[in-house]
Amino acid sequence: PPWASRAVKPTNGIPLNIDTVARQGVEAEIPQWTVLIVDDEPEVHQVTILALQRFTYAGRGLRFLSAYSAKEAEALMAVELDIAVVLLDVVMETNQAGLDFVHYLRKELKNTRTRIILRTGQPGEAPEEAIIREYDINDYKTKTELTRQKLCTTILVSLRTYEQLLAFEANQRELEVLYHHLSERNSELQRAKDIAEAASQAKDEFLSLMNHELRTPLNVILMRAEILDNGVHGHLSVKQKNSLELIRNSGHHLLSIIDDILDLAGIETGKLSVSPRPISANDA
């Protein structure tokens, strides 16, 4: 036969029959779309694989997994993370075994990516529309209406949707990474801003100290020197006058330096503006 069957025993002890089929001419490194067939009738598995064995989408063939009960399907879904489509029977070990599996897939595994196609043996077995919506079933067909052409079309649509969901999830992960990087960058910028503001505050405090604690006593010294120079406290000798002149010149020079520093600081903070104008080189 075109398929090979092997048994797998997962950790929960449930034996699984896994049917695989390899597309001829497809190289091993090209991944295949995984389709899980869940049905308690072996003939359904065989017919489905025969109908789809030459099917390809986007240059990729199909890989088939088979489970013959809802419990086997649950065990498979726990270990197979890339199942694209599930072809699911409703009535197996119980009358709603298929729906129980859907609940497990959507609610417990939180898997909304895998496409679920419900296949019923009789039209009357199809669940009501409310159940289809509640369990997030993507399509349902009766087994008698699924000709090879309709089955291929159904699989094609399901794989296309699955592929789009994969792309959406990949884009979402990239956006999350970008958002994380931007958040880190914003945090770094905020830290740099805090450091700059702290430095600016320290500079303002220093300039305020320079303005009040240095210039004020310096002005007092210059004023006292002026009083002494005017002879208010008596006549000054030549040596005293020379010393007083040195004090006065040094004081004015230091005061000029303080004023220049305060002016430059004012320009940096925007409190002062610079108005360039041409001057003569002789006046410089």
Buried (B, 14 or more C-beta within 10 A) or exposed (E): EEBEEEEBEBEEEBEBBBBBBBBEEBEEEEEBBBBBBBBBEEEBBBBBBBBBBEBBBEEBBBBBBBBBBBBBBBBBBBEBEEBBBBBBBBBBEEEBBBBBBBBBBBEEEEBEBBBBBBBBBEEEBBBEEEBBEBBBBBBBBBBEEBEEEEBBEBBEBBBEBBBEBEEEEEEEEEEEEEEEEEEEEEEEEEEEEEEEEEEEEEEEEEBEEBBEEBBEEBEEBBEBBEEBBEEEEEEBEEEEEEBBEEBBEEBEEBBEEBEEBBEEBEEEEEEEEEEEEEEEEEEE
